[in-house]
Amino acid sequence: MQSEVNRREFIRNSAIAGIGMAVLPSALSATGMKTKVRLGLIAVGRRGQVHVAELLNRTDVEIVAMADPDTQMMAKTRALISAAGKKLPAEYAKGNDDYRNLLKRDDVDAVLISSPWELHFEHCVESMRAGKPVGLEVGGGLTLQECRDYVQAYEQTRVPVMILENACYRRDLMAITNMVRKGLFGELLHLQGGYQHDMRARKFNNGTVPDTPGIEFGPGTPSTPGWRTQHSVNRNGDLYPTHSLGPLAVMLDINRGNRITALSSVATKSRGLHRYIMNNIPAGQKHRNADVQFKLGDIVTTTLQTANGETIVLTHDTSSPRPYNLGFRVQGTAGLWQESGGGEFADGLLYLEGASPAKKWESPSPHLQANDHSLWKVFGRQAESAGHGGMDFFILHAFIECIKQGKDFPLDVYDLATWHAITPLSETSIAQGGQLQLVPDFTNGAWQRRKPVFGLNSEY
């Protein structure tokens, strides 16, 4: 794949000057209306196939090409498309670089990228360079420079990228966002969230078949364990911050009237993944992975500061036995909400001064129902069968509708850079014993002029 030298060469040699263009619209605004979006898919593994299944339900999308060197995953995706009675796309599976031939196609309006984290930058920037708007799956940045380079690539090409953070569209979180915007919590003070999800079984398999019990990982291992687990060996930080930060950033108008200014991170010792391996080695046998030293602390805690005086606490907790829960908390001068489940309206606790029983928690359900977002009222039935409780419908719907209507994405490259920067900055902070790290202003001051755009209509 591309080297760091090639990455810098691309940024340096791009012909279109664009420094300081942060407040200008993207190239989407010049494309005009479309009735159908012709998509190219870069990487069609486990996550990519979830997107394919959702896209096949739409009449305004045609998958014209797909690229992935994993022929097994290409075959599974081909079967999905064939079963839906749709025309099979052109395939690019001749090695890691064959996706570049997909990008040369004139009949690809935009690309959807679901590749491993370490390939996000290359795939995204090369797509922008080819003039293809990008829907980029989430992860965490590998380096801070990479985050800066995303922004510079956009400002030089004005080809937009949307970070596909589906949690921003979770139904309870959108209702809470409505309550925030109505001032029901007063002035916001403190927010919390996390990626608190037992991922141990997803970080390993039997070495030959995806989604099977086992303790194998690394190159040659199929699906997610083939790439994701190595990050836990090499890195110690908040490796997956966007599921929690995305919705909270929307509530706080980050990059649109507010910004994250600094963070500090700490991590516990690493025990969970080694323990999982030891507990699953067959009796009487030895295994090479018993000697692997994992760097990732089992629980990573990051505290963020904002320009407007709020604090955010993020938790990364994926190596311990626990039920799924992102641990959201939204607290203001007039009350707070604490989530305790997986997104149901009744999950959690709520207290609003002057509205709730005095000094007593109440169910959030009636308040969330009263503030249900119009998007869910309009599209909730269509979203019922989509992945992640309907969130996958909404994130893809926004991506497609913006391309069709020639509108700027509601989650843009500045959100991508800011949210992804949490990962390398948290790694540095932990390595320095929790030292405060300054978060760059990727908008170059434009955050003071940019206005909130997320969730302001019932279209997308």
N, C-alpha and C positions, 0 to 999 in steps of 0.2 A: 504494500500500500504506500501512499505518498509519504515522503520523509518530511521532517521539520523544515529542511532546506526548501523543498518544493512548496510547502505551505507559505513560507515567507516570500518565495519567488512569485507566487500567485498574487499575494497582497501587494507586493511592490510593483509588479508589472501590469496590473489591471489598468486599462486605458482610461476608464471613466473617472474623473476626479469627483470626489464626493465628501470630503472631510467637512464636518459641520452641517450635514444635511439632515440632522436628526428630526427636524420638525416638518420636513417635506413628506408628501404622500408617497406610497410605494408605487411601483409600476402597475399594480393591479388597477389603479384608478384610470389608467389610460387604455385598458384592454376592451372596454365596452361589455355589453351584456352577452351572456352565453346561455343556451338552453341545455347544453350537456358538457360535462367536463371529462376530458380524455386523460386518464391517469396512467402514469408509470409507477411501478412498485419496485423499490430497492430494498431487498431482503424480505423474504416471505416465510420466516420461521414461525414459531409459536404465536408471537404477538402480531406479526404480519397477517397470519391467517385469520385472526380475530377481526382485523380490519376488513379483510376480503369478504368474510361472511356478512358483515354489516353493509359493505358497499354493494353487494349483490342484490340487496333489497331495494336499491334505489334505481329509478328509471332515468335519472339525469347524470349517471356516471357510466363510463365505459372503461374497463381496464384493458388498455391496448398493448401493454408490455410489462414484463416483470424480469427482475434480475436477482440471481442468488446462485453462488457456486455450489450450494448444497442441493444436489439433485433429488434427494429424498424429500426435502421440503418443497421443492418445485413440483414434484409429482403430487404431493398432498394438495397443494394449492390448485394445480390443474384439475384435480378430481373435484374440488369444491366448485370451481367455475363450471365445469362440465355438468355437474349434477344440477346446477341452477339453470341449465339450458342456455347459457350465455356463450358468445363467441370466445374461443380460446385466444389468449394474448400471445404475442411474440415473446420468445424466451431467450434470455441472455445468461448462460450458465457456464461459460468457458473461462473459469478462473475468477479471481477477485476483482479484476479490472474490467470485466465485460460490461458492467453497468454503464461505463462511459459510452458504449455504443447505443444503449438505450437513450442516453441523454442527447444523442445526435438526431433523434427522430423528430420530424416536424409535426407529427400528429400526437405528441405528448404535451398537454397543456400545463401539467403540474406533476410533481412526484410526491409520493408518500414513502418516508424512510423509517424502517423498523429494524435497523441493523444493530449489532452490539455497540455498546457505549463507545468503545475505542475507535469505531469507524464513523461515528456521527459527524464529526467535523469534516472529514474528507468528503463524505457523501453529500453533506449539506452544501458546503461551499462550492464543490464542483457543479452541483445542480444549479446554484445561483449563477455561477459563471456561464452556464449553458442557457440561462434565461428562463429556467423552470421554477416557478413558485414552489415552496417546500412546505410540507407538513412533516414535522420532525418529532419522532417519539422522544419521551422524556428519559432522563438519566441524571448524571451530574458531570460537570466539566472535568476534564483531565488536568488542565492547567488554566491559570488565570489568563495567560496570553491567548489561549484558544478562545476564551470568552470575548476578549477585545477584538480578536480577528473575525469572529462572527459579525460583530457590529460594523467593522471596517468593510467587510465584504458586502454587506447590505448597503452601506453608504456610498460605496463605489459603483454598485450595479443597480441598486434600487429594486432588486428582485427580492420579494418578501419571503420570510419564513414564519410559520406559525408553530409554536411549541404546543404539542398535542397533550396538554395536561387535562385529562378528563375529570379529575376531582373538582375542578372549578365548576363543573356542571352537576355535581351531586345535589340531589333535590333539597336535602335539609340545609346544605351550605348556601344554596341560592336563596332559600327563604331567609336564612340568617343575614345574608347580604342585603336583602330587602329591608330587614329590620334595622340593620346598621344605617342604611341610607335614609331611613325615616327618623333616625335619631332615638329609637326606642331604648338603646343601651346608653344613651347620653354620648359623651365624648369618649372615644376609645382610648384605653390605657394599656392593656396587656392582652396578648393572644398566644395561644399554644396549639401545637399540632405535632404530628410525627408520622414516620413510617414504622408502625409497630405491628409487625406481621412475621409470624414464624415462617421463615423461608428455607429452613434447613433441608427439607425434603426436595425443594426445587433446586438446591445448589448441588445436588448429587443425583446420580442414577446408576444403573448397572453397567454403564459403559458402552452399551450397544443399542438400547431401545429407549427413546424419550419417555419420561414420566413413569419410570419403573423404580422400585426400591433399590438402593445401592449406596456405595460410598465412593464412586468414581467421579472425577472431574478433570478438566484441562483439555488441551488440544486432542482432537480425535474422539472426544466424548460428545454424543449428539445433544442438540438443543441447548438450553440455557447453561447447564453445567460446563459446557465446552468453553465458555468465555467468562461468565459472570463471577464464578467462584474465585477465579484468580485475583480479582480485585480485592477480595477479602484476605488473600494471602499477602498482597503487596501494599495495601493502603489502610490508613486509619483515619477516618473522618466520616462526615455525613455523606454517604455515597449516593443517597437517593432523596434529596430534599424537596422535590417539587410537588409531590402529592399533598404535603401539608402546607408548604409555603405558597403555592399557587393560589388557593382560595383565600388565604389570609392576606396575601399581597393585593388581591382584588378589593377586599374590604378596606384596606388601608390606603388605597389609591397609589400604590408603589409605582414609580416612574410616571405618575400622572397627578402631580400635586404633592408628592411625598417621595422619599427614597430611603433605602437602607444605607446607613452610614458606616456601621462597624459591627463586628461579631467577635465572640470568643467561644472556644469549644474545649470540652474535656471528654475523656473516654474512660470507661472501665477497663479492666483486664479482659483478655480474650480467653474464653473457656468453651463457649457453646458449640462451635463447629468441631473442635477436637473431641469434645464429649460425645457428639453425635456419631462421629466416625468410630470411636471406641465402643460405643453401645451397639453398633451395627456390624462389627466384624464377626463373621461366623465363629462359633466356639472352637477353640483350639487352633485357629489360624492366625497368621500374621499378615499385615497389609502395609504397603509402602506409605499410604496416606496417614498412617498412625504417627509418622514422624514429621508431618507438615506443620510448620509454625505459622499460625494465622495472625496477621498484624491487626486486623480490625477489632476494635473493642466491642464487646457484646452490646453495650449501650453507649451511644454518643449523644451528648447534650450540647446544643449550640444556642447561645443567647445573642439575639440581634437587636440593634438599636436603630431608630429611624430619625429622620430630620424633624418630624413633627412631634417627637417626644414619646412615642410608644415603644414598648419592648415586645419581642417575640421569642418564645422558647420552642426549639425544634428538637425532636428526639428520634434517633435512628436506632431501631431495636428489631433485628431480624434473625438473631442467632439463638434466641431463648424460646423455651416452650411457653406459648401464650396464645390466646384467641386473638383474632384480628380486631384491631381498633386503632384509629388514627389519633385519638386523644385530643380532639379539638376543644378549645376553650376561648371564648370571646368575652372580654370584660371591659366595661366602660364605667363612667361616673354614675350611671343610673341602673346598672344591673349586669347580669352575666348569664351565659349559657355554657354548659359543660356537656359534651357528648360522651356517651359511654358504650355505644354499640357499633353498628356498621352502617348507619345512615338512616335508620327508620326515624320518623318524626317523634315517636314516643321514647326513643333512646335518649337517656341523659336527664339533666336537671336544668331548670331555668328559674331565675329570680329577677323581677323587674320592680324597682322601688315605686310604690304607689299603685301598682297594678296587681302584684302577687300578694298572697296572704303575708302579713307582717313577719319578716325574718324566717319565712318557711319556703323551702323549695317547692316547685310545682312541676308538673309534666310540661315539657315544651310543646307537645302535640297541638293543642288548640292555637297557640301563637304561630307555629309554623304553618298550620293549615290556613290560617287567616292571611299569611304573608307568602303563600305559595307563589313561585315565580311564574309569570305569564308563559314563558317557554314550556314549562312542564304542563301547564294547563292546555296549551295548544297541541304539543307533541307527545305528551306523556304516554298515550296509548301506543303510538308508533315505537316509542323507546322501550316498551316493556320487555321485548325479547332481546334487546341489545345487551352486550357484555357490560360487566361491572354495574349492574343495577340500572342500566339505561344511559349511563354517562358516556359510553362509547358512541351511542347514536348522536348525542349533542355535539361532541367535539368534532366528529367527522361532518356533521351537518353544517356547523359553522365554517369549517374549512371549505367545503364545496360551495356553500351559498356565497361566501365572500368572493370566490373565484367567478362564479356565475354573474354576480351583480357588480363586479369590479370595485369592491369595497376593501378597505384595509382590514387586516386580521385583527380580532379583538385581543389576542395574545401574540405579541410581536417579538422581533429580534432583541429588543431591549429587555423584555421580560425573560427571554431565553438566556441572555448573557448574565443578567442579575441573579436569576435563580440558580443557574449552573455554577456561578462563581462561588456559591456557598460551599461546594465540595472542596475545591483546592484551598480555599481560605481556611476551612475548618481543619484540613490536614496540617496546614502550616501552624495554626493556633495550637493544636494538640502537640505537635512536635516541639513547640516552644513553651510547653507547660501551661497552656491556656491563655497565652498573651493575646491582647486585643489586636485585631486586624482591621484595617480600614477597607471598606468596600468601595471600589471605584464607581464613579458616576458615569455609567455607560452612555447616558443621554447627553453628556457634555453641557449640562445646565438646562436642557429642554424640559426636564421633569417639572420645572416651575411653570411652564406654559401649557404642557400637554394636558388634555382633559380626559376624565374617565370615559371609557367606551364599552366596557364589558357588561353584557346583560342589560342593556338599556332599551331593548326592543323585544318583540315576541316573534321575530323572524329567524334569528340565529344567535 
